[in-house]
Amino acid sequence: MDSFHHLEQLEDGKRKAVRAKQAVADLKRLIEDQTQRIKEEEEIKRKRLENLEKIRSSQAVLNKLDEIKTNYFRLVTSQDYQKRGFELEKVLYDLFELFDLDPKASFRNIGEQIDGAFSLEGTDYLFEAKWRNQLSDSSDLDSFVGKINRKLDNTLGLFLSINGFSEDAVKIHSVSRSTILLMDGTDLMAVLENQIDFVSLIIRKRRHAAQTGNIYLKSSEVV
């Protein structure tokens, strides 16, 4: 719409025509920006699916995935629990690297330890891993959320607890706008056995959390 002569015939018509022209221009700019964002998101999605297909069909990648799985199975029977936790971080680092997620190894900020970090579709994720006999509880998640909240707004967190999480912990952190996603040993095995690729799993978890508030979508509900 580029003609506003009909408004000019009204009382105070010139001012109304100018305001209408500006409103239409603003709307046009908004639609163009939205259209561009949609195109960019579709291109990102296309490239991601293309890369994932290459990953899933590459024998070299499958061989590396088997190697990571073998290293993980070695940890399952380990009796050195402290070393097992450290080696688990290395397993996940290798997994992040395999899926081209620009991983960062364990590092220490002032007064706090971060198990690792990676990037996915423009979002930075901090990573935390726990491998204990008991379920991870709300205090574990509270501590991790505190680390996330001290970073930039675009930062999220992925908490891996091999033996899962207490029901109360999941409920408490699912009722408000959460900044973390939860993953357990079953999820990890689904990735290592190539039932679902790691990137798709995290994207599905994030989308489910955004839509429902539930931060603990399990791989069995996806594959």
Secondary structure as GFF3:
##gff-version 3
##sequence-region A 1 223
A	DSSP	alpha_helix	5	8	.	.	.	ID=ss1
A	DSSP	alpha_helix	13	57	.	.	.	ID=ss2
A	DSSP	alpha_helix	59	76	.	.	.	ID=ss3
A	DSSP	alpha_helix	81	98	.	.	.	ID=ss4
A	DSSP	beta_strand	107	109	.	.	.	ID=ss5
A	DSSP	beta_strand	112	114	.	.	.	ID=ss6
A	DSSP	beta_strand	116	120	.	.	.	ID=ss7
A	DSSP	beta_strand	123	130	.	.	.	ID=ss8
A	DSSP	alpha_helix	138	149	.	.	.	ID=ss9
A	DSSP	beta_strand	155	161	.	.	.	ID=ss10
A	DSSP	alpha_helix	167	174	.	.	.	ID=ss11
A	DSSP	beta_strand	180	184	.	.	.	ID=ss12
A	DSSP	alpha_helix	185	192	.	.	.	ID=ss13
A	DSSP	alpha_helix	198	212	.	.	.	ID=ss14
A	DSSP	three_ten_helix	219	221	.	.	.	ID=ss15
###
